[in-house]
C-alpha cells in the first residue's frame, strides 16, 4: 500500500507538471513556482512515507533499497527542478537566476513542504496500512541522536559532499548521473541516517520534522537549515 501511495504521488505530480508546462509557458514566474512546488511536494511526500518504513524487515536493507529506488525515480521524473533551497542558491550566486525567481522557487519549496506534511498526515489518519498506525502520535520524533555540534558538522559535511558530487557529475551522461547521485544519497543515509537523518535539504527537513522545529527552533534551524546552506556556500566559494 505504501508503494502504491508513493507511485500515485509520482504519477499525479507528473500530470500536474505536464499540465503546467502546456498551459503556463507564457507566465514564466507562475510556471516556475508551480513546477518547483509540485516537484518538491513529490520528494517530501514520498520521503515522509519512506520514513515510516525504516523499521520494515530486513533492516536496514529494505529502507536503503527503497531510498535508492525512489531517488532514481525522482531524478528521472523531476528533471529541471532542484527541490532544495541550497540547490537554488547556486544559479542565484552565479547570476543565472534573478533574485526574484530564486526567491519564488525557495518559497515554492517550503510551501510544498507544508502541503506534503498536511497531505501525509491526512493519509496517515486513515490508517490504511500497519506503518500508519500511531504515526500521528509520535510528535517530534527527533532525528538528532547526537550532540548539536556533531549534528551540525555531519549535515555540513554531507551537504558539501553532496553538492560537490552534483557539480562533478554534470559532465556525466544523464542516464548514469541519476544512478550515481542516488547511490551517493543512499550511502550518506546509511552512514549518518541514525545520527541526524542525513537530510541536507532545508525544505525536506521542515516537512519531515516540523514539530521539532516548533519545539527547538534554534537547534534545528542551525543543524538543518544553516549547516546545509553553509555547505553550499563553501562549495560555491571554492569552485
Secondary structure, DSSP 4 states (H G I P E B T S, - for coil): -HHHHHHHHHHHHHHHHHHHHHH-TT-HHHHHHHHHHHHHHHHHHHHHHHHHTTTSSSTTHHHHHHHHHHHHHHHHH-TT---SHHHHHHHHHHTSS-HHHHHHHHHHHHHHHHHHHHHHHHHHHT--SGGGTTGGG--------S-HHHHHHHHHHHHHHHHHHHHHGGGS-HHHHHHHHHHHHHHHHHHHTTTT-----HHHHHHH-HHHHHHSHHHHHIIIIIHHHHHHHHHHHH-
